[in-house]
Every structure is written in C-alpha cells, then in structure tokens.
Amino acid sequence: MAKLWGGRFTKSTNKLVDEYTASISYDQELAKEDIEGSLAHVQMLGECGIITMEETKTIQKGLQSILNKVERGEAKFSTDMEDIHMNIEKMLIDEIGPVGGKLHTGRSRNDQVATDMHLYMRKKTHTLIDLLEDVQYALLEQAKANVDTILPGYTHLQRAQPISFAHHMLAYFWMFERDKGRLKDSLKRINILPLGAGALAGTTFPIDRRRVADLLQFDDIYPNSMDAVSDRDFVVEALADCSLIMVHLSRLSEEMVLWSSQEFQFIELDDAFCTGSSIMPQKKNPDVSELLRGKTGRVFGHLVGLLTVLKGLPLAYNKDMQEDKEGIFDTVKTLEGALQLLAPILETMNVKKERMRHAVEKDYSNATDIADYLAKKGLPFREAHEVTGKMVLYAIESKKYLLDLDLEEFKQFNSLFEADIFEALKPEHVMRARESEGGTAPHQIEKQLKLAETMLHQNQ
C-alpha cells in the first residue's frame, strides 16, 4: 500500500520498520479527538477561502461518517498507514475521493497530534476531577457517620493519640481536594491550541488559528510554532498530577489493608471488593486495595519514562515524542479504574467502632495529656514531658495502663496531680480536648464537614 508521504521515496519501507514505527495500535485511542480537530480545521479552511465551502461540506460529511464508524466500533485501522492521522485520512479519501486529500492543507501531523493530545488531556482531566469528587463524597459520608468514633492515631506506625475516625477520613478528603486543584490548574496549560503551527515554522496558507481555537473551545493559541509542536509539558504535568493522586490512593489503600487484618480489625471490607485463596478457605484478601497500592509504581514509571524521553530532544518535533502516548493512556486508564473502585469500597466499608474504642484503652496514647495537664498547672512543658515519660515507663514495668494507676501512684511522680486526672485521660476527653482549629475535637470536625460540603457544592 502506497504511503501518503511516499512521493520522495524510491522503495517501500522495510516491513519491520513499518511494524516498529507504527503507533496505530495505541494512538487509535485518539480517533475521536483527531476527527474533532479535523472538523474544526476544515471549517476554518473553507471560511478562509483556502478550499471551497462545497469541498468543506463534503469533507465534513466524510469525517462524520468515519466518526460514526469509530463510535460503532466498525472502523478498521491498518499498520500500513502508521498512525491515527494517516488512517483517518486514508479512510476519508476512500470515502469521498481525492478531495479528501485537501484536509491536510495548512497543517502537519506534528501540530495535528499535539492538538489531539490537548483535546484528549482536556477531556480526561475533567473526567478525573469528577471521579475524585465521587471519592470525596464517599469519604464525607463515612466522616459524617463517625464523628464520635474513636480510634488510635499513629505516627511512625506507633500509637500516638486518640483521634476521631471522621478526622482520619477527612485528611484524605483534603488530599484529594489538592489533587483536584492541581488538575484544574493544569487546564490553563492544556487548553492552548497548537494547530496551525505546521511542522515547526507555521504555514504559507492564510489560515486563522484563532478561529480554530474558538471552534474547539481553546482559551488561547501557542505564540511560538516551534514550541507548539514540541511541547509535552502538559503531558508530563498530567503524569505528575496523577502520580500524586496515586500516592494518596496508595496510602489510603495501605491503611485499609492494615485495618482489615486480624491484627487491627478496625474495618471489614465488603465481600464484593475482596477475593479468596486457592488453597486457604478461610482467607478474605483485600486484593483490590493491594492492587490500588501496587499500580502506583507503573504510574511513577510512566512519569520518569517521559521525562527521560524529553530531556535530550532538540527542537522541534522528533519521533521520540511518539512515546508520550502509551504512558499517559495507561496512566489515565489505571487511575480511572482505581477511582471508580475506591468510592464504592469506602461506601460499603464496615467500621468496627467498638474494636477501635477498645484499642485506645490498651495503649499509652493518652500520655501527652498528662504532660498537658501538668503544664496547665504551671510546670514547664519540658519538665512535664520528662515526668510523663517516667510514668509511662513505670506503668509498662508494672504491666498497667495509665488509667489503671491510682491517684497515689500519680502523686509519686508529681504533687500537682488531683483526682481530675482520670477524667482528663479518658479517650473521649483526650479526643475532645483537641479544640484548636483543624483539630480532632468533634466541634472542629463539624466545621471541617461544613467546609468540605461547601467546597463540593461550589464545584457543581
């Protein structure tokens, strides 16, 4: 099959070259975006008098016919035509005849593929924002139902201080809110049109780039044609944003894996989101959470991969940049799948409130409140800290918890202790005492919940 660019060549390309350089196996993902860009481009060509309006309408009708086939899954792509652009152009010529060859007037595949990627990233960025909000709603509902649920808070994976389970859930809410913010901000750089830059230097045809930008709803055009065709910053940025989202998903997944284990038993995941063992009948494995955690590595890899591809490229377009697609396609697919699963996992998660409450009774996570108690009675905090440390050591050696000590034992360490120390050390009091803004006290959590709901409603 003759190449659409074959006029300069005297022989066919080696079959292995065709297979090695072809991108149609994966860039067919861009079929709709490619046709969308072409419809706008040919409309501009007609309006500018570069081709006739009759030719414009014929080409648009042909493109619409191909789009219908793509949407029905009937379009057949060929490696011989290398990529999505040449495949669609070949289909168009087959559909409407030689006039289809006028579609490529005033543009190059270099600015064409860049445009396709901008359209794709714009669409997928909005999708990811919506999916993140679904997860946020699930976190919010769990938080509302568990404002007074107490569980151990951890630092270094060691018991630290009692906190509200709602507070823990809302920590992830705010992580995902920052993720949404980064995605929204990235749209400022995604929504810039490269089409009309040509191969690298612009075109001799009297095109109207801003008309195409208007038709495709871009906010602006690239001011430099070389930058337009060689820029993949917006793809790198998307991979970086997605990598951070995966970090947050992975951290939450790790906690769900831990919390659902026999050692913690803080939650139980719904059977619909767990699997079993082929040899051990008793097993209920949090495989989905484990895969959410495990797939983080591949997303990181795609980010590092594209950075490495781009770092040594001279201006302007190079074939290396073909490598921008598989990584971002896989990243988007991975993240969409993860977010679509996480929301129902959170919604159906059973929180074992009594187990959590029991856990904070069997540790020393109320120790900080002894130090705070003494400091409020005038003892310098550093001295109060030392007294408390000695008390914890005494309790451990006596095989007791702090609330098991009697007042006489407390007074052995400092005379400032009174009977009210026992109320101060109850887990509920410890949690409610953190009244500073952003703290774990229920009153502060209610403020968080209102703020979170307001932010979600503003986004709608």
TAKANOR-V998958 format. One record per helix or strand of 3 or more residues. SS is the DSSP state (h for helix, s for strand). FROM is the first residue (numbers start at 1). TO is the last residue. If there is no record, write none. Layout:
# TAKANOR-V998958
SS/FROM/TO + SS/FROM/TO
This chain:
# TAKANOR-V998958
h/6/8 + h/15/21 + h/24/47 + h/53/72 + h/79/81 + h/84/96 + h/98/104 + h/109/145 + s/150/155 + s/158/164 + h/165/190 + h/209/215 + h/225/230 + h/233/259 + h/271/273 + h/287/294 + h/296/310 + h/319/348 + h/353/361 + h/367/376 + h/381/397 + h/402/404 + h/407/413 + h/421/424 + h/427/432 + h/442/459
